[in-house]
Amino acid sequence: MIKQALIGVLCGAAIMTAGILIGHFGITKSSSSEPSWVKDVAKDVDESLIQKFLSQVDPIQIQENLRELTKVPHMATSAGDEQTVQFMLRRWQDPETGLDQAWREEYKVYLSFPDPKNANKVTVVSPSDAVLHTVREKEKIYLPDQEDPDVVQPYAAYSPAGHPKGKLVYANQGKPGDYQHLNQTVDLRGTIAITRYGGAGRAAKAINAAPYGVIGVLVYTDPLDINDGLMSDINETYPHSWYLPPSGVERGSFNTDFGDLLTPYLAAKEETYRIPRKDITGIPPIPIQPIGFEDAYVLICALDGEEAPSQWQGAFNCTYNFGGPGFKQTSAFNNSDVKLDIFNFEEEKNSSNVMGVIRGSVEPDRYVIYGNHRDSWVHGAIDPSSGTSVMLELTRVLGMMVKQGTWRPRRSIIFGSWGAEEFGLIGSAEYTEQYFTRLSERTVAYINVDIAVFANATLRASGMPSVQSVVFEATKQVSAPGLDSTSVYDNWIRYSNRTSPAHGLIPRVGYLTGAGSDYAAFVHYLGITSMDFSYTYDRSKTNARIYPAYHTAYDTFDYASKYIDPGFVSHQAVARTAGNVLIRLADSLVLPLNCSDYAESLEDYLNTAVTLYQEPLQARMISMEPLKHAVASFRQAADNLEELIHSSDLANETPLKVRKINDQLMLLDRAFLNPLAFPDKYAFRHVIWASSSAGKATFPGLADAYANAESSGQSSDWDKVHYHLSVLSQAIEGAANMLVDVI
């Protein structure tokens, strides 16, 4: 029995020892052959790759891109536009430098054109209908570019056709207050109003006029607003400088809503339901036509009537009068009318987005989108081809890395070359409508580079506050054009800066509060973290509201290469900056979005709101305490999340923990969406960044509601102020809840 027991013990010990050894070596073998994805999911942005990218961005390549893109005019849906579609596809399908995949996405969209057989005319006619003056129909030719038969006549897209005739009046910028002021002095019924660009949107100049009985509108660019007062093409304007020649005319889309006008909130596919044309809103109810300042000078300087206010005066060497209505008795136009003959027509045409993708290696279902529109009014060297040239250089460098097998982003990168932007951001808006759910659930951020270079002084960046830190990090790594020892960041802070409670003196990042480019649908409709980059001019050296050749026949390769960015080094700086940010968003383990910076912006808005509104609202028993509490909650949640990110070794955490944090960061702006907050503003749902007419640096819905209530005094309007306070408070509380731990 003892012998048997001893044998049993020895056998048990042997078996245990064998088990331990097997377990030990089994575990060792298992850990040494762990799946490759374990390392992949923990990979972070590679700083050496960013340096390689920066070194390979070539200004000569950008220059040649622009030369190719501007060979012919390429207005949306034209033959020239199709040429650019094919060019983009060739580049993005190139076997050595192309993307993983590229394709075209078609939409059938509602556009407006001048009649090529019946040019729009503006004339001064005598009582016997004799023509005393004819406004120039096409811009003056200086170079062969202006001779191209595809240069479209200056016109106002979506202006109705018509033939109004009446006495002329001067209505400054065509703002509601301008017409109200003018109407106190002049009977506006049956008149034609001449207005200048700026102050109000294009369509608004006619929309604001119609209720006063105005039957037609002219619009021009005053040399004071664009040329620093210069007017002569003998030695002052293009082709001698960047300034607008006297015959230059800014074309544009005269509608207030973005996207296809016949398919609101639906992608404009062939079989999509379309509203009746008579139900379209936000377009001019009366004919409107843009003209050059050489003709505006002739008309305005002949006007009779009282002298207009000093702030209405422009650069012409005459007094700007209201109009009698009509012209002075001493003028050659005495007792004459201005007549508009507008032959515009509308048409549904196929327009293409060109799309491309680099698929992500770890999180292919998370998208960083980079976009710019492709269509122009004429040659469009600066708007938009400067941006397209930059985008093509980004995709060349990144595409080459992918094709060579040296890099693949963690997340997918989608590139969009949007069509028909000039007619109201149509291509990008239709894309967001078609892929609404997918983009809402999967998009990390959108980068927009439309006009890459307005001028060559400094960077201009706008975006959600959460992108500030990654933009700063990128700009510190890029040399400022012509200043090799100075970074874009250090140059930028000299031109535009602010003092942050958290960071001290920093460059000023603007906000995307309007619908000025293709970021609009991503920001306002989808609530996607977005940003916009460009290089721009020194505001202390010019009063130009935009680069002077904007939307004219003079926005050409010659203009861009001589006067905007000789050597294309500012284009290179924008490409490096935007590309650096793009790589960081696509490759960082934790998304480089900072919630605490967002909290600072909300606090700034709150402080302004309290200063402006708290006392008057208290007198009406409306409390701002819920809004204060919401902003405080957001600050606490944001700081706690930032602390968690910085104190955690997330590279060694489970992938699900990193994914959870990234989803919180990605979805933050979605929490600010309210589809019912702005019923009168098409597709505006973001309660922090919606457009505002109040002109106050605070929450837009609250500011507009307060201004309206203060003006009307009606209790129902004060109820709307209370409503917007509740909308804001609950949206910000909801955003704060997005940042805390899951329930």
Phi, psi and omega in degrees: 000316180296319180298317180295320180295317181297317178299319180297318180296315180298318179296319179297318180296320180296317180296319180297316180298315179299320179296317180298315180297316179298316179298317182298308183289331176295315179295316180300315180295319181297316184291330181284344180241039180296152183301149182297333183294339180299317177285324182299316185292341181263358185291148183238178180299140182260109183297327179292327177292321177298318178296322177297316178300312182301322183289337185264351177289120192246119180295332178292321176299318179297317177303314182289328172302313182294320179301318180291317184292337185253016180297324181224156172300144182220061173297150184309133177071004178279172176299323177295324177297318179297324176300319180289328174302311181295323178296315179298316180297319179299317182291317184280349176255009181297132184293342183255330184229010184275187181264177178297323182203146175215144183203170176252145179239119187263142172225147177258110193238157185266112183238168183229134184224156170281153180284117182295342181264345179226092183295141173298140183229146170231123183226158167257124185238142179283172177303336178265013180068019172286137181278117182263335179203139177239126178290140180302131183273331178227153183290153182297142181270124173247325181224166181304335179305319183286346180274349183304129182296344180269006173291115184286140176301142174306133179200169178254106181298135182077004168293137176290154171289156179165171185224057181289148178220131181188176178289145184271141172227158179253122186241029176055239183263005177071023176284160178307317180294330178294313179292323179297316179295315181296322183292341177288340183249325188236138172285111187274355183296126178079012182264165169253128181258135171255129184232164177247152178297150180107159174082318179222155178297163184302306183296326184299332181297329176269321180299319180290334185280323189303319181298340180269003179091005175295138186249354178195155184224139168250150177221139181218169177258117180283137180302335177294327185271343187231332189243012186052034175089352183283145189222345189265130176272005176289319181209001187251322186254179176306135017269015181265346181201187180277354186287153184291128175293159184303330182270358182295137183230129176279111172282174176172169177268123184258063175222155186262337181262151178258157184096172179296130188286340182267348184231059181301130179065012175231144176291135187278067176274169186307315186262008181295143174299137178238136178289157175300144182301329181292343182268359178295136177244165174080017176242161184300132176276348181227156181300143178217144184214132175277147178223168178278163183286344176295322178279325176299323178301314180299318184285312185293319183289349177262359185288144177267188174094186182290155177291134179288157180303159184301324181287350176270348183288149181238210188269349183294147182276052176208169176275131176278113178258162178294329193100145190289331004292158179103193190262164178296150176295332180278355182276156175295346181259015182311129177065018181261161179252161168257134182239133174253129172242099186251125184244025180301151175220158181250150183205142173269122184225156178281128178234144187245136157270143170254123186245146175216157183215142163249117186284140179285152183268331184249313181236068183296343180270012173244128190247135162251122185252134178235127185215161174198149178279160186252328186283155179225173173277320176229242179284329173060048182297314179272310178249104009246006196290340172299318179291320179294322178297320177294315181299320179295326177289321174302311183291330176296311183293312181292320179298321179295320177298319180294313182296328180277353178078017181267350182199145167212131186293155175298314180252160179287144175246124178251130176252135180234124172255096191283142176263157172054034176294321186296342179267009178124044175054038192291310185301313181291322180295317180295323177299315180291330177287320181293320185247036187308306186292313182299315181292321180298321185275338193236350188272125179282313184196160175235131176249127179244127172229097183269271170281104183290326185221108170281323180193184193242033182268310188203161175289147167233126180229140176226153179169181173296149182301333183294343181270354186306313186294319181288327175294317178297316180299318181292316184291336176289344182261359184247133178285139176290141181304127178076002182225074189299333181269002180241135178278163173303322179300309183293326176290318181299317185294337178288327185268325185211118184211168175209165177257119180262136176303329184268326190244354184079214181283122182221161173299151180271120174263124181283175178250152179265074188267347182244205180230052186280344180203191191288357172290344190304308183294326180291318181286301194276328183267317184259342182067042180261133177304123188223162177208161182221133183238146171197164167257144188218188189260171178279109185296341179281350184250354179206149175261006182304129181284342176197172180298137195297332182274009183310123175063023179245176178285359181260001177277080189235173176301319178302313180297313183294316185283335180269317193243341182262310184208071176302130182086348176059030181281333175287324172302316180299318180296320178293318179299316179295318181293307182296321179293322177300312178298317180302312181297319180296319178293326183278332190249339185296138177301309174254131183304132183278058179242132189250111182288331181293326175294325175297318180300321180298319179293319177297322178294321176299314179298319180296315181300319177296317181297318180296316180299317185279323196241341191300310183298309179299326180288323177300323179296339179254017177062034176248120186264141174262004182300318178301324178291318177299317180296320181296315180294321177296320177297318179297317180301314181295315181295320181295314180295322179295319179292318177299319178297318178299316181297315186282337182265353184260147172267077191290340177294337179250012175270170176293145179304329182293328178292318178295317180298321180298314180296317180296323177294322177299316180292318183295320188268002184306309184292338177297332182292342180270004181275136173218109186292348183253000187290326186231073184297339181264004181239108184300126173067010174269114183233348183276114190283350178266323190245012176300157178292157181217145177258359185281338179072026180245140182278067180205188185302125191294316181296319178295315182297315180293317180297319180295315180299321180292318180293320179296325180286318186272325183075003183281141182297327179296328178285328174291330174298325179291328174298314178299319178302313182292329173299318179292318178302312180298310184301316183286327177294316181291321174299319179297320177295320177299319179295333176294333187267349181270171179301153179296155181289000000 
